Amino acid sequence: MFGFTPERVDLSTFSCNLVHMTATSSLSSQSSTSPAPGTVLHGVPVVAGVAYAPVIRPGRLPEVDVSGLADVAEPTGPAEGERFTAAAATVAGRLRDRAAHATG
């Protein structure tokens, strides 16, 4: 499972396949060690390649406007929780079904 915060992403359960990526300077042979710090890799990694790194945002941080949110009355809170749980279970079931029929 991944771990993430708004500032950091932890993909430590995955490793990077550097064979499908190239460094800014050509590598004469495949090394068993990691590239030197500061090496810029170009290409599309097959799997996640960063164990724990800062999140790079292309723009400003997202803002949530709480003034437009509807208040949920206390008596309806549990019912809304049940609706959410049922919806999440439906989505999970659909994803499991799609995964069972996936190939490749």
BAMARLUM-250604 format. One record per residue (C-alpha): residue number from 0; residue in three letters; x, y, z. Coordinates in Angstrom, 1 decimal. Example, Ala and Ser with C-alpha at 12.3 -4.5 7.8 and 13.67 -1.06 7.14 Angstrom:
2
<n: 0, res: ALA, c1: 12.3, c2: -4.5, c3: 7.8>
<n: 1, res: SER, c1: 13.7, c2: -1.1, c3: 7.1>
END
This chain:
104
<n: 0, res: MET, c1: 0.0, c2: 0.0, c3: 0.0>
<n: 1, res: PHE, c1: 1.2, c2: 3.5, c3: -0.8>
<n: 2, res: GLY, c1: 1.6, c2: 6.2, c3: 1.8>
<n: 3, res: PHE, c1: 1.2, c2: 9.8, c3: 1.0>
<n: 4, res: THR, c1: 0.7, c2: 13.2, c3: 2.5>
<n: 5, res: PRO, c1: 0.2, c2: 16.6, c3: 0.7>
<n: 6, res: GLU, c1: 4.0, c2: 17.0, c3: 0.9>
<n: 7, res: ARG, c1: 5.5, c2: 13.5, c3: 0.5>
<n: 8, res: VAL, c1: 4.7, c2: 10.3, c3: -1.5>
<n: 9, res: ASP, c1: 5.9, c2: 6.9, c3: -0.2>
<n: 10, res: LEU, c1: 6.1, c2: 4.2, c3: -2.7>
<n: 11, res: SER, c1: 8.7, c2: 2.2, c3: -0.8>
<n: 12, res: THR, c1: 6.9, c2: -1.1, c3: -1.5>
<n: 13, res: PHE, c1: 7.9, c2: -0.7, c3: -5.2>
<n: 14, res: SER, c1: 11.2, c2: -0.6, c3: -7.0>
<n: 15, res: CYS, c1: 12.2, c2: 1.2, c3: -10.2>
<n: 16, res: ASN, c1: 13.1, c2: -0.6, c3: -13.4>
<n: 17, res: LEU, c1: 15.9, c2: 1.7, c3: -14.7>
<n: 18, res: VAL, c1: 16.4, c2: -0.4, c3: -17.8>
<n: 19, res: HIS, c1: 13.5, c2: 1.4, c3: -19.5>
<n: 20, res: MET, c1: 14.8, c2: 4.9, c3: -18.6>
<n: 21, res: THR, c1: 17.8, c2: 6.9, c3: -19.7>
<n: 22, res: ALA, c1: 20.0, c2: 9.3, c3: -17.8>
<n: 23, res: THR, c1: 21.0, c2: 12.7, c3: -19.0>
<n: 24, res: SER, c1: 24.5, c2: 11.3, c3: -19.6>
<n: 25, res: SER, c1: 24.7, c2: 7.9, c3: -21.2>
<n: 26, res: LEU, c1: 25.4, c2: 5.0, c3: -19.0>
<n: 27, res: SER, c1: 28.1, c2: 2.7, c3: -20.5>
<n: 28, res: SER, c1: 26.8, c2: -0.3, c3: -18.6>
<n: 29, res: GLN, c1: 24.0, c2: -1.2, c3: -16.4>
<n: 30, res: SER, c1: 25.0, c2: -0.5, c3: -12.8>
<n: 31, res: SER, c1: 23.8, c2: -2.5, c3: -9.8>
<n: 32, res: THR, c1: 23.8, c2: 0.7, c3: -7.8>
<n: 33, res: SER, c1: 21.5, c2: 3.6, c3: -7.9>
<n: 34, res: PRO, c1: 22.3, c2: 6.6, c3: -10.1>
<n: 35, res: ALA, c1: 24.3, c2: 9.4, c3: -8.6>
<n: 36, res: PRO, c1: 22.3, c2: 12.0, c3: -6.7>
<n: 37, res: GLY, c1: 21.0, c2: 14.7, c3: -9.1>
<n: 38, res: THR, c1: 20.9, c2: 12.4, c3: -12.1>
<n: 39, res: VAL, c1: 17.9, c2: 13.2, c3: -14.2>
<n: 40, res: LEU, c1: 16.1, c2: 10.2, c3: -15.7>
<n: 41, res: HIS, c1: 13.9, c2: 10.6, c3: -18.8>
<n: 42, res: GLY, c1: 11.4, c2: 8.1, c3: -20.0>
<n: 43, res: VAL, c1: 8.4, c2: 6.3, c3: -18.6>
<n: 44, res: PRO, c1: 9.2, c2: 4.0, c3: -15.6>
<n: 45, res: VAL, c1: 7.4, c2: 0.7, c3: -15.6>
<n: 46, res: VAL, c1: 6.9, c2: 0.9, c3: -11.9>
<n: 47, res: ALA, c1: 7.2, c2: 3.7, c3: -9.3>
<n: 48, res: GLY, c1: 10.8, c2: 4.7, c3: -8.8>
<n: 49, res: VAL, c1: 10.9, c2: 7.0, c3: -5.9>
<n: 50, res: ALA, c1: 10.7, c2: 5.6, c3: -2.4>
<n: 51, res: TYR, c1: 9.9, c2: 8.8, c3: -0.5>
<n: 52, res: ALA, c1: 10.1, c2: 12.2, c3: -2.2>
<n: 53, res: PRO, c1: 8.6, c2: 15.7, c3: -2.2>
<n: 54, res: VAL, c1: 5.4, c2: 16.1, c3: -4.1>
<n: 55, res: ILE, c1: 6.0, c2: 18.4, c3: -7.1>
<n: 56, res: ARG, c1: 2.9, c2: 20.5, c3: -7.8>
<n: 57, res: PRO, c1: 2.5, c2: 22.1, c3: -11.2>
<n: 58, res: GLY, c1: 0.5, c2: 24.9, c3: -9.7>
<n: 59, res: ARG, c1: -0.6, c2: 26.3, c3: -6.3>
<n: 60, res: LEU, c1: -2.0, c2: 24.1, c3: -3.5>
<n: 61, res: PRO, c1: -5.6, c2: 23.2, c3: -3.8>
<n: 62, res: GLU, c1: -8.0, c2: 25.1, c3: -1.7>
<n: 63, res: VAL, c1: -11.3, c2: 23.8, c3: -0.3>
<n: 64, res: ASP, c1: -14.1, c2: 26.3, c3: 0.0>
<n: 65, res: VAL, c1: -15.9, c2: 25.1, c3: 3.1>
<n: 66, res: SER, c1: -18.5, c2: 27.9, c3: 2.9>
<n: 67, res: GLY, c1: -20.3, c2: 26.1, c3: 0.1>
<n: 68, res: LEU, c1: -20.5, c2: 22.8, c3: 2.0>
<n: 69, res: ALA, c1: -23.9, c2: 21.6, c3: 3.2>
<n: 70, res: ASP, c1: -24.3, c2: 20.9, c3: 6.9>
<n: 71, res: VAL, c1: -25.3, c2: 17.3, c3: 7.6>
<n: 72, res: ALA, c1: -27.8, c2: 17.2, c3: 10.5>
<n: 73, res: GLU, c1: -26.7, c2: 15.0, c3: 13.3>
<n: 74, res: PRO, c1: -29.6, c2: 12.5, c3: 13.0>
<n: 75, res: THR, c1: -28.8, c2: 12.0, c3: 9.3>
<n: 76, res: GLY, c1: -25.1, c2: 11.5, c3: 9.9>
<n: 77, res: PRO, c1: -25.2, c2: 7.7, c3: 10.4>
<n: 78, res: ALA, c1: -27.5, c2: 7.3, c3: 7.4>
<n: 79, res: GLU, c1: -25.0, c2: 9.3, c3: 5.2>
<n: 80, res: GLY, c1: -22.2, c2: 7.0, c3: 6.5>
<n: 81, res: GLU, c1: -24.2, c2: 3.9, c3: 5.5>
<n: 82, res: ARG, c1: -24.8, c2: 5.4, c3: 2.0>
<n: 83, res: PHE, c1: -21.1, c2: 6.0, c3: 1.7>
<n: 84, res: THR, c1: -20.2, c2: 2.5, c3: 2.8>
<n: 85, res: ALA, c1: -22.7, c2: 1.0, c3: 0.4>
<n: 86, res: ALA, c1: -21.4, c2: 3.1, c3: -2.5>
<n: 87, res: ALA, c1: -17.7, c2: 2.2, c3: -1.7>
<n: 88, res: ALA, c1: -18.7, c2: -1.5, c3: -1.6>
<n: 89, res: THR, c1: -20.4, c2: -1.2, c3: -5.0>
<n: 90, res: VAL, c1: -17.3, c2: 0.5, c3: -6.5>
<n: 91, res: ALA, c1: -15.0, c2: -2.1, c3: -4.9>
<n: 92, res: GLY, c1: -17.1, c2: -4.9, c3: -6.3>
<n: 93, res: ARG, c1: -17.0, c2: -3.4, c3: -9.8>
<n: 94, res: LEU, c1: -13.3, c2: -2.9, c3: -9.7>
<n: 95, res: ARG, c1: -12.8, c2: -6.5, c3: -8.5>
<n: 96, res: ASP, c1: -15.0, c2: -7.7, c3: -11.4>
<n: 97, res: ARG, c1: -13.0, c2: -5.6, c3: -13.9>
<n: 98, res: ALA, c1: -9.7, c2: -7.0, c3: -12.5>
<n: 99, res: ALA, c1: -11.0, c2: -10.5, c3: -12.8>
<n: 100, res: HIS, c1: -11.7, c2: -10.0, c3: -16.5>
<n: 101, res: ALA, c1: -8.5, c2: -8.1, c3: -17.3>
<n: 102, res: THR, c1: -5.8, c2: -9.7, c3: -19.4>
<n: 103, res: GLY, c1: -2.2, c2: -8.8, c3: -20.1>
END
